[in-house]
Amino acid sequence: MYKNSKYTVLFPLLLAAGVVLGLLLGQYMGRNSTTSEIKGMLRQMALPTNKLTYTLSLIENQYVDSVAMDSLAEHVIPLLVKELDPHSVYIPASEMQEINEPLEGEFDGIGVVFNMATDTVIVLNVIPQGPSDKAGIKAGDRIIEINDTLVAGQKLPQRDVVKKLRGPRGTTVHLGLGRQGITDLVGVDVVRDKIPIKSVESAFCIADGIGYIKLGQFARTTFDEMQASLDTLRAQGATKLIFDLRGNSGGYLDQAIMVANEFLHKDQLIVYTEDRQHKLREYADGTGAAQDMDVVVLIDEGSASSSEILAGALQDNDRGTIVGRRSFGKGLVQRQIPYSDGSALRLTTARYYTPTGRSIQKPYTIGDDESYEEDIWNRYKNNEFFSADSIHFADSLKRVTPGGKVVYGGGGIMPDVFVPADTTDVTKYFVEVAGRNILYRYTIEYADRHREALNRVRTIPELQALLDSDKGLVEDFIRYAARKGVAPDYRDIARSRKLIEAQLRAYIGRNTALEDNGFYANIYPVDNVVVRAIGILNDTQKND
């Protein structure tokens, strides 16, 4: 072997470059190209291949006035994303915290549940062992001042109040409280801390041997919360489950997969996703603790994305019964990609398919987000909320489950058992008292009058016994509504009485330590979807 010198290495490279350049020049000279054309060719070779990048570079370097490129990007990026699909979105840095908090499962704050029904911040509940609990804040307290600034009666948007109460953990906020029986404001200093956001809104035994779980979203903590709720329900004797996904718009894909794994047997396909290069299949690993638990899943037009993955996985594997109305129809998977300034691009990177190969993404036209968003309203106008016969699927989208059940793709999950929206008990009187917020405001005042007794409630049976003891609840409300300008219509009241009483009891129940358990335990008797689910599970028991 011989040793190469730098000249023996460079010479062939220079020769090759010369040949290429000679060929290019020859090509253009052969076409009688002018010197300017050759120069133009060389300039073109130096241009960026990305037209958008080149345009932005021209604006930044050659535009007559200086331009704030960051500000320009804030306008340009949303326009670009709008030309993709309805679920790809640009998230400005100013909105990131608000958007991410529900999915991350926590925020920094003072740990109270409140409402502003009367333009005053009324504390409904205090999170046990949270910052407010430690500072001595009680349910029923009014927050009159925040850091010596008057907030009561100022018609502040709720969002502004939230911003004043939240802040970095370890910081202190001073509150001036109005408290029953005390004339002067009660001053309290609250040290902000980490506050958990629950994705399991409610979990309790709704009937003999039947548990109920209401899941609001698929957050980072969802699977752990689900496991804890299932353990508690089984300890209370639940062998069957109603899993309520109505209004659940989705969240983290991995959490939906892990929850589905709880109910499916080993090697059953949960979902598969396809991007531009890969197909990824997710199978149950056989470790699920609820594999033999009878389950009914409740869905409606607000159930989307991860909710549909879970419902589709159970439906396609002939596992349980899907009850309710057709789901939203979101079969696109997004990845959130951060920018250095704290903003992010939530970009669709894949499609997902149910185990039978269904894409349940409903049709959309690129750039026409308005029609896409009006789809739910169009379903209502087309009578889809009230009749399954109004819902039509193309035969080409038909699939068959291993058990022989026919299912369809192309626009949401169609339930196994359709339950129409129930408006039977909705009267003009009910619309008035509910729509004008009179019913809800009554429950706040009721809670104030019965605060001592409500604060003692710890279990659903205790709550029901307390509410049952008030025989004049509805009549007292009717008198209250009359004072607020809604005259009694006794024909309407007779028709809506069951609905009115259920809502009164539900909102009062939420004003106890039971929170949403107190609400759902009292609202379900007028919820025809839940009632149907209980019937299905009871029939299953009889057949067993």
VMD Tcl script that draws the C-alpha trace (Angstrom):
set ca {
  {0.00 0.00 0.00}
  {1.12 3.46 -0.60}
  {0.50 6.59 1.44}
  {-1.80 9.24 -0.10}
  {-0.62 12.79 -0.13}
  {-3.09 15.69 0.14}
  {-2.53 16.34 -3.56}
  {-3.46 12.84 -4.67}
  {-6.69 13.19 -2.69}
  {-7.67 16.72 -3.81}
  {-6.84 16.34 -7.48}
  {-9.64 13.86 -8.38}
  {-12.15 16.02 -6.44}
  {-11.15 19.16 -8.26}
  {-11.25 17.33 -11.56}
  {-14.77 16.04 -10.88}
  {-16.01 19.49 -9.86}
  {-14.55 20.94 -13.01}
  {-16.24 18.33 -15.16}
  {-19.66 19.00 -13.55}
  {-19.31 22.75 -13.90}
  {-18.14 22.30 -17.48}
  {-21.16 20.18 -18.30}
  {-23.50 22.75 -16.81}
  {-21.87 25.61 -18.62}
  {-21.78 23.62 -21.79}
  {-25.47 22.86 -21.51}
  {-26.34 26.50 -21.17}
  {-23.77 27.73 -23.73}
  {-25.11 25.12 -26.13}
  {-28.48 26.76 -25.79}
  {-26.89 30.11 -26.68}
  {-27.37 31.19 -23.05}
  {-26.19 34.63 -22.13}
  {-23.93 35.48 -19.25}
  {-26.92 36.81 -17.29}
  {-28.73 33.50 -17.72}
  {-25.72 31.63 -16.39}
  {-25.57 33.98 -13.42}
  {-29.30 33.44 -12.86}
  {-28.77 29.71 -12.88}
  {-26.06 30.00 -10.26}
  {-28.23 32.26 -8.09}
  {-31.10 29.77 -8.33}
  {-28.79 27.01 -7.21}
  {-28.08 29.03 -4.08}
  {-31.76 29.68 -3.16}
  {-33.40 27.81 -0.29}
  {-35.57 24.95 -1.41}
  {-38.37 26.02 1.02}
  {-40.38 28.86 -0.51}
  {-41.81 29.92 2.87}
  {-38.39 30.08 4.49}
  {-37.08 32.10 1.57}
  {-40.00 34.53 1.78}
  {-39.54 35.07 5.50}
  {-35.81 35.59 4.92}
  {-36.55 38.21 2.26}
  {-38.93 40.06 4.60}
  {-36.46 39.98 7.46}
  {-33.46 41.13 5.43}
  {-34.79 43.24 2.55}
  {-38.17 44.72 3.54}
  {-38.07 48.53 3.65}
  {-38.98 48.70 7.34}
  {-37.83 46.54 10.22}
  {-40.32 43.77 11.03}
  {-40.89 41.92 14.31}
  {-40.55 38.40 12.95}
  {-41.89 36.77 16.11}
  {-45.06 38.81 15.84}
  {-45.35 37.95 12.15}
  {-44.96 34.24 12.94}
  {-47.85 34.45 15.45}
  {-50.09 35.45 12.53}
  {-48.62 33.19 9.87}
  {-48.44 29.86 11.74}
  {-52.20 29.67 12.56}
  {-52.97 30.33 8.88}
  {-50.67 27.49 7.85}
  {-52.15 25.07 10.36}
  {-55.68 25.97 9.27}
  {-54.89 24.37 5.90}
  {-54.21 20.99 7.50}
  {-57.03 19.38 9.48}
  {-59.52 20.55 12.15}
  {-57.44 19.20 15.04}
  {-53.99 20.55 14.20}
  {-53.64 23.81 16.10}
  {-51.08 26.41 17.13}
  {-51.10 27.22 20.86}
  {-49.64 30.62 21.85}
  {-47.40 30.72 24.91}
  {-50.03 32.77 26.78}
  {-52.54 29.89 26.52}
  {-50.25 26.94 27.19}
  {-50.71 26.75 30.95}
  {-54.51 26.90 30.77}
  {-54.62 24.21 28.07}
  {-52.11 21.85 29.67}
  {-53.28 22.02 33.29}
  {-56.28 19.67 32.95}
  {-54.14 17.08 31.17}
  {-51.20 17.33 33.58}
  {-53.50 16.62 36.51}
  {-52.44 19.47 38.76}
  {-52.10 23.23 39.15}
  {-50.80 25.67 41.74}
  {-53.56 27.31 43.76}
  {-55.43 27.51 47.07}
  {-57.60 24.38 46.83}
  {-61.25 25.48 46.86}
  {-64.28 24.76 44.69}
  {-66.31 27.92 44.20}
  {-69.01 29.52 42.10}
  {-70.03 33.09 41.30}
  {-73.78 32.65 40.87}
  {-74.52 35.91 42.70}
  {-71.47 37.93 41.56}
  {-69.78 36.86 44.78}
  {-67.19 34.13 45.14}
  {-68.89 31.47 47.27}
  {-66.79 28.57 48.52}
  {-68.66 25.33 47.85}
  {-66.01 22.90 49.08}
  {-62.51 22.91 50.45}
  {-60.04 20.23 49.33}
  {-59.15 18.20 52.44}
  {-55.60 18.86 53.67}
  {-55.18 21.49 50.95}
  {-53.89 25.06 51.49}
  {-57.33 26.55 52.21}
  {-58.26 23.74 54.58}
  {-55.03 24.31 56.51}
  {-55.75 28.07 56.61}
  {-59.21 27.55 58.10}
  {-61.41 28.38 55.09}
  {-64.84 26.72 55.27}
  {-67.56 25.78 52.81}
  {-70.05 28.64 52.68}
  {-67.42 31.38 53.10}
  {-67.62 34.36 50.72}
  {-64.36 35.66 49.26}
  {-64.89 39.42 49.43}
  {-61.31 40.63 48.94}
  {-58.20 39.15 47.35}
  {-54.95 40.84 48.40}
  {-56.97 43.80 49.74}
  {-58.73 44.26 46.36}
  {-62.53 44.11 46.40}
  {-63.86 41.32 44.16}
  {-67.42 40.90 45.49}
  {-70.04 42.68 43.43}
  {-67.51 43.85 40.82}
  {-68.89 41.70 37.97}
  {-65.46 40.20 37.41}
  {-65.23 37.33 34.91}
  {-64.60 34.02 36.64}
  {-61.34 33.66 34.71}
  {-60.01 36.87 36.33}
  {-60.88 35.58 39.80}
  {-59.09 32.30 39.07}
  {-55.96 34.21 38.00}
  {-55.99 36.16 41.27}
  {-56.33 33.01 43.39}
  {-53.77 30.91 41.54}
  {-50.05 31.48 41.55}
  {-46.70 29.75 42.04}
  {-46.64 27.26 44.92}
  {-45.08 28.71 48.04}
  {-46.47 32.20 47.45}
  {-49.08 33.71 49.76}
  {-52.45 35.25 48.95}
  {-54.42 37.27 51.53}
  {-58.19 36.78 51.50}
  {-60.92 38.81 53.15}
  {-63.80 36.42 53.91}
  {-67.44 36.99 54.65}
  {-68.60 34.36 57.14}
  {-72.05 33.67 58.56}
  {-72.50 35.02 62.09}
  {-69.47 37.33 61.88}
  {-69.95 41.02 61.05}
  {-66.39 41.96 60.08}
  {-64.29 40.42 57.33}
  {-62.21 37.43 58.39}
  {-58.61 37.83 57.18}
  {-56.83 34.65 56.08}
  {-53.39 34.10 54.58}
  {-53.23 31.07 52.27}
  {-49.94 29.61 51.05}
  {-50.48 28.28 47.53}
  {-49.53 24.68 46.82}
  {-49.96 21.88 44.30}
  {-53.65 21.11 43.73}
  {-54.63 17.85 41.99}
  {-57.13 17.90 39.12}
  {-59.22 14.74 39.17}
  {-60.07 13.04 35.89}
  {-62.39 10.62 37.71}
  {-65.19 13.03 38.58}
  {-67.34 10.51 40.40}
  {-67.12 6.89 41.59}
  {-69.72 5.19 43.80}
  {-72.02 2.17 44.00}
  {-75.09 3.25 42.07}
  {-77.11 0.06 42.62}
  {-76.71 -3.33 44.26}
  {-73.48 -4.81 42.91}
  {-73.11 -2.07 40.26}
  {-70.41 0.58 40.38}
  {-70.48 3.88 38.51}
  {-67.44 5.82 37.30}
  {-67.68 9.19 35.56}
  {-64.48 9.98 33.68}
  {-64.13 13.62 32.60}
  {-60.90 13.38 30.59}
  {-57.84 11.25 29.90}
  {-55.18 13.06 31.88}
  {-51.72 11.98 32.98}
  {-53.13 10.52 36.20}
  {-56.24 8.84 34.72}
  {-55.08 5.23 34.87}
  {-53.95 5.50 38.49}
  {-57.25 7.17 39.43}
  {-59.20 4.47 37.59}
  {-57.36 1.67 39.37}
  {-57.98 3.28 42.77}
  {-61.69 3.79 41.97}
  {-62.12 0.20 40.78}
  {-60.41 -1.12 43.91}
  {-62.76 0.95 46.11}
  {-65.88 -0.14 44.23}
  {-64.93 -3.81 44.31}
  {-64.28 -3.52 48.05}
  {-67.86 -2.20 48.35}
  {-69.22 -5.24 46.52}
  {-69.38 -4.01 42.91}
  {-69.04 -6.79 40.34}
  {-70.40 -4.79 37.40}
  {-69.55 -1.32 36.14}
  {-71.15 1.62 34.36}
  {-68.33 3.59 32.75}
  {-69.59 7.07 31.83}
  {-67.58 8.70 29.01}
  {-70.27 11.18 27.95}
  {-68.80 14.61 27.31}
  {-65.24 13.25 27.61}
  {-63.35 14.92 24.75}
  {-60.23 12.76 25.12}
  {-56.67 13.45 26.18}
  {-53.58 11.24 26.38}
  {-53.67 8.20 24.08}
  {-51.50 6.07 26.36}
  {-53.95 6.51 29.24}
  {-56.86 5.26 27.09}
  {-54.77 2.22 26.10}
  {-53.92 1.42 29.73}
  {-57.57 1.76 30.83}
  {-58.70 -0.49 27.96}
  {-56.07 -3.03 29.03}
  {-57.88 -3.36 32.38}
  {-60.94 -4.83 30.64}
  {-59.44 -6.88 27.79}
  {-57.88 -10.33 27.71}
  {-54.32 -11.12 26.72}
  {-53.39 -10.48 23.08}
  {-56.66 -8.73 22.23}
  {-55.93 -5.76 19.97}
  {-56.72 -2.40 21.60}
  {-55.92 0.05 18.78}
  {-53.46 0.58 15.99}
  {-52.06 3.82 14.63}
  {-50.60 4.67 11.25}
  {-48.34 7.59 10.44}
  {-46.42 8.24 7.21}
  {-43.88 5.54 7.94}
  {-45.10 3.18 10.62}
  {-48.01 1.09 11.81}
  {-48.06 0.55 15.56}
  {-50.33 -2.06 17.20}
  {-51.23 -2.05 20.89}
  {-52.35 -5.32 22.50}
  {-53.71 -6.16 25.93}
  {-51.11 -7.85 28.09}
  {-53.52 -9.92 30.20}
  {-52.78 -8.13 33.49}
  {-56.04 -6.17 33.65}
  {-57.90 -6.41 36.95}
  {-61.37 -5.96 35.39}
  {-61.18 -8.60 32.63}
  {-64.20 -10.48 33.96}
  {-66.19 -7.48 35.15}
  {-69.46 -6.85 33.26}
  {-69.24 -3.35 31.84}
  {-71.51 -0.85 30.10}
  {-69.85 2.19 28.50}
  {-71.90 5.38 28.08}
  {-71.11 7.68 25.15}
  {-72.64 10.66 23.39}
  {-71.76 13.26 20.78}
  {-69.30 14.83 23.23}
  {-67.24 11.63 23.57}
  {-64.18 12.01 21.37}
  {-60.65 10.80 20.63}
  {-59.36 8.72 23.57}
  {-62.95 8.08 24.66}
  {-63.66 6.61 21.24}
  {-60.47 4.53 21.34}
  {-61.64 2.95 24.60}
  {-65.25 2.46 23.45}
  {-64.10 1.10 20.08}
  {-61.65 -1.33 21.68}
  {-64.33 -2.82 23.92}
  {-66.98 -2.87 21.17}
  {-64.75 -4.50 18.55}
  {-63.65 -7.17 21.02}
  {-67.26 -7.94 22.00}
  {-66.45 -6.77 25.50}
  {-69.33 -5.10 27.27}
  {-72.13 -2.97 25.84}
  {-71.89 0.55 24.43}
  {-74.98 2.63 25.32}
  {-76.08 6.15 24.40}
  {-75.73 8.22 21.23}
  {-73.19 8.32 18.39}
  {-69.81 9.69 19.49}
  {-68.02 12.74 18.07}
  {-65.87 11.07 15.38}
  {-62.22 12.05 15.96}
  {-59.78 9.50 14.60}
  {-56.67 11.68 14.33}
  {-53.71 11.56 16.72}
  {-51.89 14.77 17.69}
  {-48.38 15.31 18.98}
  {-47.63 18.51 20.87}
  {-44.33 20.00 19.67}
  {-42.95 22.88 21.78}
  {-41.29 26.05 20.52}
  {-38.48 27.78 22.37}
  {-40.75 30.71 23.38}
  {-43.17 28.49 25.32}
  {-45.74 28.13 22.54}
  {-46.46 24.81 20.84}
  {-47.79 23.19 17.70}
  {-50.34 20.44 18.27}
  {-49.85 18.58 14.99}
  {-51.77 15.60 13.63}
  {-49.13 12.92 13.10}
  {-51.17 9.73 12.72}
  {-54.59 8.14 12.31}
  {-55.89 5.54 14.67}
  {-58.05 2.51 13.86}
  {-60.18 0.29 16.06}
  {-59.37 -3.46 16.25}
  {-61.68 -4.29 13.30}
  {-59.89 -1.71 11.15}
  {-62.39 1.11 11.52}
  {-61.39 4.72 11.12}
  {-64.03 6.63 13.01}
  {-62.85 10.09 11.84}
  {-65.84 11.99 10.49}
  {-65.43 13.70 7.10}
  {-63.97 17.18 6.91}
  {-63.02 19.70 4.23}
  {-59.60 21.31 4.60}
  {-59.98 24.95 5.55}
  {-63.68 24.64 6.39}
  {-63.58 24.41 10.18}
  {-66.97 26.07 10.51}
  {-68.89 23.21 8.87}
  {-66.90 20.71 10.93}
  {-67.81 22.46 14.16}
  {-71.48 22.64 13.16}
  {-71.70 18.88 12.67}
  {-73.22 18.28 16.12}
  {-75.87 20.95 15.51}
  {-76.65 19.36 12.15}
  {-77.11 15.99 13.85}
  {-79.67 17.59 16.14}
  {-81.51 19.19 13.22}
  {-81.50 15.85 11.38}
  {-83.22 14.16 14.34}
  {-80.19 11.97 15.12}
  {-80.47 12.72 18.86}
  {-83.91 11.17 18.95}
  {-83.95 8.38 16.37}
  {-81.32 5.81 15.40}
  {-83.06 5.46 12.01}
  {-81.87 8.99 11.15}
  {-78.23 7.84 11.27}
  {-76.85 6.32 8.08}
  {-73.49 4.66 7.35}
  {-72.04 3.58 4.03}
  {-71.89 -0.20 3.51}
  {-68.25 0.16 2.48}
  {-67.46 1.16 6.08}
  {-69.04 -1.96 7.59}
  {-66.94 -4.27 9.75}
  {-67.79 -7.42 11.70}
  {-66.48 -8.20 15.20}
  {-65.23 -11.70 16.17}
  {-68.60 -12.28 17.82}
  {-70.49 -11.44 14.62}
  {-71.63 -7.93 15.58}
  {-71.84 -5.42 12.71}
  {-70.07 -2.09 13.33}
  {-69.36 0.92 11.13}
  {-66.56 3.42 10.67}
  {-66.59 6.84 9.10}
  {-68.04 9.07 11.77}
  {-67.89 8.15 15.44}
  {-68.79 5.06 17.45}
  {-72.41 3.96 17.03}
  {-73.61 2.47 20.34}
  {-74.86 -1.10 20.61}
  {-77.94 0.27 22.38}
  {-79.20 3.65 21.20}
  {-80.91 5.77 23.85}
  {-82.48 8.98 22.54}
  {-82.21 12.35 24.24}
  {-85.13 12.63 26.67}
  {-87.09 15.89 26.63}
  {-90.35 14.43 27.98}
  {-90.27 16.34 31.28}
  {-88.85 19.57 29.87}
  {-91.56 22.23 30.06}
  {-91.65 25.98 29.59}
  {-91.59 26.43 33.37}
  {-88.51 24.23 33.74}
  {-86.72 26.05 30.92}
  {-87.42 29.36 32.68}
  {-86.19 28.39 36.15}
  {-83.18 26.47 34.82}
  {-82.26 28.84 31.98}
  {-82.39 31.92 34.22}
  {-80.21 30.12 36.78}
  {-82.94 30.42 39.43}
  {-82.85 26.71 40.25}
  {-79.10 26.72 40.79}
  {-79.12 29.93 42.86}
  {-81.80 28.46 45.10}
  {-79.54 25.51 45.92}
  {-76.73 27.89 46.92}
  {-79.02 29.74 49.31}
  {-80.42 26.43 50.56}
  {-76.88 25.23 51.29}
  {-76.22 28.43 53.25}
  {-79.32 27.87 55.40}
  {-78.43 24.22 56.05}
  {-74.64 24.52 56.09}
  {-74.11 22.89 59.46}
  {-76.12 19.79 58.55}
  {-74.59 19.53 55.05}
  {-71.05 19.79 56.44}
  {-71.73 16.71 58.56}
  {-72.60 14.57 55.52}
  {-69.91 11.98 54.71}
  {-71.75 9.21 52.82}
  {-74.38 8.99 50.09}
  {-76.92 7.29 52.43}
  {-76.46 10.17 54.91}
  {-77.08 12.69 52.14}
  {-80.19 10.89 50.90}
  {-81.61 10.63 54.41}
  {-81.07 14.37 54.96}
  {-82.72 15.30 51.65}
  {-85.58 12.84 52.18}
  {-86.35 14.53 55.50}
  {-87.14 17.82 53.72}
  {-90.66 17.09 52.49}
  {-91.30 20.63 51.28}
  {-88.20 21.09 49.09}
  {-89.99 21.50 45.74}
  {-92.77 23.71 47.17}
  {-90.20 25.97 48.83}
  {-88.40 26.28 45.52}
  {-91.63 27.16 43.67}
  {-92.21 30.05 46.11}
  {-88.59 31.17 45.65}
  {-88.92 31.12 41.85}
  {-92.12 33.20 42.11}
  {-90.22 35.83 44.12}
  {-87.61 35.85 41.36}
  {-90.22 36.53 38.67}
  {-91.31 33.07 37.42}
  {-94.96 32.51 38.29}
  {-95.93 28.91 39.02}
  {-97.52 26.92 36.22}
  {-98.85 23.92 38.11}
  {-99.58 21.91 34.98}
  {-95.94 22.30 33.88}
  {-94.70 21.73 37.42}
  {-96.59 18.43 37.67}
  {-94.97 17.27 34.45}
  {-91.46 18.48 35.38}
  {-91.64 17.77 39.12}
  {-89.41 14.68 39.05}
  {-86.80 16.54 36.96}
  {-86.91 19.66 39.17}
  {-86.57 17.64 42.39}
  {-83.67 15.59 41.01}
  {-81.76 18.70 39.98}
  {-82.39 20.41 43.32}
  {-81.13 17.36 45.21}
  {-78.14 16.98 42.87}
  {-76.91 20.56 43.24}
  {-77.44 20.49 46.99}
  {-75.49 17.22 47.11}
  {-72.60 18.86 45.32}
  {-72.46 21.38 48.21}
  {-71.30 18.63 50.55}
  {-67.99 16.84 51.04}
  {-69.27 14.24 48.56}
  {-68.95 16.82 45.75}
  {-69.78 15.19 42.39}
  {-70.69 11.88 44.00}
  {-73.47 13.77 45.72}
  {-74.52 15.22 42.38}
  {-74.57 12.06 40.27}
  {-76.15 9.94 43.00}
  {-79.20 12.19 42.82}
  {-79.36 13.01 39.13}
  {-79.24 9.47 37.74}
  {-82.96 8.63 38.39}
  {-83.87 11.14 35.64}
  {-80.97 10.13 33.37}
  {-82.52 7.66 30.94}
  {-79.11 6.49 29.68}
  {-77.93 5.49 33.16}
  {-81.29 3.90 33.96}
  {-81.01 1.83 30.77}
  {-77.44 0.80 31.67}
  {-78.56 -0.39 35.11}
  {-81.30 -2.42 33.43}
  {-78.81 -4.06 31.04}
  {-76.48 -5.06 33.87}
  {-79.35 -6.38 35.98}
  {-80.55 -8.45 33.00}
  {-77.03 -9.82 32.66}
  {-77.17 -10.95 36.28}
  {-80.49 -12.72 35.69}
  {-79.13 -14.50 32.63}
  {-76.08 -15.63 34.59}
}
mol new
graphics top color blue
foreach p $ca { graphics top sphere $p radius 0.5 }
foreach p [lrange $ca 0 end-1] q [lrange $ca 1 end] { graphics top cylinder $p $q radius 0.2 }
display resetview
